[in-house]
Each structure stands twice: as structure tokens, then as C-alpha cells.
Amino acid sequence: MDDVTAKARSRRQDRAEVILDAAEALLRRSGTRTLTIDAVAVEAGLSKGGVLHHYASKDALLTALAVRKVGRIRVGIAACLASAPDGPAALPLAVVAHARQVYAEECGFPDSLLIASADNAGAAAAFAQFLGEQLAAMGAIEARSGQGAALTFAVLGVMLSRSLDFHRIDGAPLERLFDALEAQARALPKDQ
């Protein structure tokens, strides 16, 4: 590939990210009711055709947002995995560590993306695939059947209920909660 082609491809990828950033900003500010191709174009400083060139519909845009979010979660877990102690508990400890890191961050799941994903087959599929992979990975190292799923759903429940503003646990109670999840992660692996 020559430099001109590489630069053009990079500009297209950059523009796609600008569009996704704009869509996410709209979702955070106003929820799904303002997420239209026209509004995303204005937010991104592009023409409607420029947005449609990358994402043919609002559904395609939501799917891309979900895929990007799953990708960011994967990167976060991988970073935690790189610093986790070696051994069979590494993955569950990394999942809990990542959840602990992002629990209170604003860059967690915007509730509007979760709600929109429920009505979007592509977005829901991206999240379902990721959850299935996590359940399979946890199941492969669990000591007793169901422990991996229980830990996965416990972490997911804490994160989603926080994202939807169902609770705000902070300080010592939050630390105790994540310490308990970490203890469950350590107990998950099969006896070696």
C-alpha cells in the first residue's frame, strides 16, 4: 500500500471515530431521542452524507458504538490481565480489577446506549457475544459449575446498575464490595 492510500484510509478511520464520538456525546447529553443522523452530522461538523458514508443508518451507528464499547472493555481487561498475578485466577481478577477501575468513571456505559442497544439487533449481538465469551472463559476455569457465571453476572450487575444510576456506592462500602468480588475471583479457579 502506498503512502497516499494509507493516509486516505487513516482519514476515513479518523472520520469514523469522530462520528462515533459525536454520537456518544449526543447520547450522553440527551439520550436516544436526539440521536439522528442529522444531529450527529452537526455534532461532528460533517455533512449528513459524510455520516451516511460511514454509517448507513442510526442502527448501524448504534451497532458501531456497541462494538467500540466492547472493544474498549476488552482492552481494559487485557491491560488489567497484563498486571495480574500469573495463574488460573488471572482472568477473573483482571475482570474485577477493570470493573473497579471504571466503576465511577463517566466513560462507563451511557445508560442511553444500553437502552438503545436493547432495541438494536446488531448492538445487542455485540454485547451478547462478549458476554458469551466471558461466561465461557470463566466456565473453563471454575471449580464448581456456575461459579464463573455467578461472578460474571455479579460484576455485570454492579456495573450496569451503576450506569443506570440505580445506586451510588462509594468509599468504604464500595471497597468492601470490590474486595468481595475479588475474593470470589480468587476462589473461582479449579484446584490445580
C-alpha positions in Angstrom: 0.0 0.0 0.0 1.4 3.4 -0.9 1.5 6.4 1.4 -1.4 8.2 -0.3 -3.7 5.1 0.1 -2.5 4.7 3.7 -3.3 8.4 4.5 -6.7 8.2 2.9 -7.5 5.1 4.9 -6.3 6.8 8.1 -8.5 9.8 7.3 -11.6 7.6 6.8 -10.9 5.8 10.1 -10.4 9.1 11.9 -13.6 10.4 10.5 -15.5 7.3 11.5 -14.2 7.8 15.1 -15.2 11.5 15.0 -18.7 10.4 14.1 -18.8 7.8 16.9 -17.5 10.4 19.3 -20.2 12.8 18.3 -22.9 10.2 18.5 -21.7 9.2 22.0 -21.7 12.8 23.1 -25.3 13.2 21.9 -26.3 10.0 23.8 -24.7 11.2 27.0 -26.3 14.7 26.8 -29.8 13.8 25.6 -30.3 10.1 25.2 -31.6 8.4 22.1 -34.3 10.9 21.3 -31.7 13.3 19.8 -29.6 10.7 18.1 -30.4 11.2 14.5 -28.0 11.2 11.5 -28.6 14.9 11.1 -27.8 15.7 14.7 -24.7 13.5 14.6 -23.6 15.3 11.4 -24.0 18.7 13.1 -22.2 17.5 16.3 -19.3 16.0 14.2 -19.1 19.1 11.9 -19.7 16.9 8.9 -22.4 16.7 6.2 -25.2 14.2 6.6 -23.8 12.5 3.5 -20.4 12.3 5.3 -22.0 10.5 8.2 -24.1 8.2 5.9 -20.9 7.3 4.0 -19.6 5.6 7.2 -22.9 4.6 8.8 -25.9 3.9 6.6 -28.4 4.3 9.4 -29.0 5.1 13.0 -29.0 1.3 13.7 -25.6 1.0 12.0 -24.3 3.8 14.1 -25.6 2.2 17.4 -24.1 -1.1 16.4 -20.7 0.6 15.8 -21.0 2.3 19.2 -21.6 -1.0 20.9 -18.8 -2.7 19.0 -16.4 0.1 20.0 -17.6 -0.1 23.7 -17.0 -3.9 23.7 -13.5 -3.2 22.2 -12.7 -0.7 24.9 -13.8 -3.2 27.6 -11.6 -5.9 26.0 -8.6 -3.5 26.0 -9.2 -2.6 29.6 -9.5 -6.2 30.7 -6.3 -7.1 28.8 -4.4 -4.2 30.5 -5.5 -5.5 33.9 -4.6 -9.0 32.8 -1.1 -7.9 31.9 -0.6 -6.7 35.5 -2.5 -9.6 37.2 -0.5 -12.3 39.0 0.1 -15.3 36.9 -2.1 -18.3 37.4 -5.6 -19.5 36.8 -7.2 -16.6 38.7 -5.6 -14.0 36.4 -8.6 -13.6 34.2 -11.3 -13.3 36.9 -9.0 -10.9 38.8 -8.5 -8.8 35.7 -12.2 -8.6 35.1 -12.8 -7.4 38.7 -9.9 -5.0 38.5 -11.2 -3.5 35.3 -14.7 -3.1 36.8 -13.1 -1.5 39.9 -11.2 1.0 37.7 -14.2 2.1 35.6 -16.9 1.9 38.2 -17.2 5.6 38.9 -15.8 6.9 35.6 -18.0 8.9 33.4 -16.8 6.9 30.5 -18.7 3.9 31.6 -21.8 2.7 29.7 -24.0 5.6 29.0 -27.5 4.4 30.0 -28.9 5.6 26.7 -26.5 3.3 24.8 -27.7 0.4 26.9 -31.3 1.2 26.3 -30.8 1.8 22.6 -28.9 -1.5 22.3 -31.9 -3.4 23.6 -33.8 -2.4 20.5 -30.9 -2.8 18.1 -30.1 -6.3 17.0 -26.5 -5.5 16.0 -25.7 -3.7 19.2 -27.3 -6.4 21.3 -25.4 -9.0 19.4 -22.1 -7.3 20.1 -22.8 -7.3 23.8 -24.2 -10.8 23.9 -21.2 -12.2 22.1 -18.8 -10.5 24.6 -20.9 -11.8 27.5 -20.9 -15.3 26.0 -17.1 -15.2 25.6 -16.7 -14.1 29.2 -19.0 -16.8 30.5 -17.1 -19.5 28.5 -13.8 -18.2 29.8 -14.9 -18.2 33.4 -16.6 -21.6 32.9 -13.4 -23.1 31.7 -11.6 -22.3 35.0 -14.3 -22.6 37.6 -14.0 -25.0 40.5 -17.8 -25.7 40.7 -20.3 -25.3 37.9 -21.9 -21.9 37.9 -19.3 -20.0 39.9 -17.9 -18.3 36.8 -21.3 -17.3 35.6 -22.2 -16.0 39.1 -19.0 -13.8 39.2 -19.6 -12.6 35.7 -23.2 -11.6 36.4 -22.3 -10.1 39.7 -19.7 -7.8 38.1 -22.1 -7.0 35.3 -24.9 -6.3 37.7 -22.8 -3.9 39.7 -21.6 -2.0 36.6 -25.0 -1.9 34.8 -26.9 -0.8 37.9 -24.4 1.9 38.5 -24.5 3.0 34.8 -28.3 3.2 35.0 -27.9 5.2 38.3 -29.8 2.6 40.4 -27.2 3.1 43.1 -24.1 5.1 44.0 -21.9 3.1 46.4 -18.8 5.0 47.3 -16.0 4.9 49.9 -15.5 2.0 52.2 -18.7 0.2 51.2 -17.6 0.3 47.5 -14.1 -1.1 48.5 -15.7 -3.9 50.5 -17.9 -4.8 47.5 -15.0 -5.0 45.1 -12.9 -6.8 47.8 -15.7 -9.4 48.0 -15.8 -9.8 44.2 -12.0 -10.1 44.2 -12.2 -12.9 46.8 -14.8 -14.7 44.6 -12.4 -14.3 41.6 -9.6 -15.9 43.6 -11.8 -18.8 44.6 -13.0 -19.4 41.1 -10.2 -21.4 39.5 -10.2 -25.2 39.6 -7.9 -26.8 42.2 -4.6 -27.4 40.4 
